[in-house]
Amino acid sequence: QYGDREGRLLVGSLSPLQDQVFVQVSGREEIYLVTSEFLRFLPRVGNDWRDTTLADLKHLVFNRLVLTNGNRTLLFHREGTTDSWNINARSLEARADNPKLNHLLEELALLRFNEFVSDNPKADLGRFGLDTPDLTLVFAQEDKNLLTLNFGRSPTNDETVVYARRADTMSVGLIAKEALAGWRGTLEDFRDRHLVNLPANSVDEVERYGTSSFTL
């Protein structure tokens, strides 16, 4: 369909030399030969048309992230437009390892489904380990949940992938298990261990106090 017009392109067999293919616009008498390279752009199954992106984080505005890994839950949050993340866990608040967390988020934004295995809204999620997910990520803006990603177990014939599902869709797919390794950590794995974090070029004077005081 183009504009308010609709047309159908009929694709026939290959030419004797296999380098061209017969095509015809429905309703017209002419038959054309076009390069067989044209066939590479035609999907073979419906899933070939699908967006395989797990999560479009680039356009998602959020300041809270809840990570549930087994029986552990970590809350990451940041204030306003700042890029500095903090962690809440077990009534403890600590600075988050921002480079690590931002790197994990960048990798997550690039993650794609290897394939889709179910679109049935009544599918038994227990088959995929998604009734009680092994790993869950919830993205929120203040108290409003925007996106929930659930990750289950691996299929019995392939330990390199895991079942994954967005809570806002019915689709279940497979993604690379290794891509989630960085999220399977404890509080200590996500803490910032630097004593002080100073923005680049933000300091122009240092004063030292003690038995011998001086200024740099």
Disulfide bonds with the S-S distance in Angstrom:
none
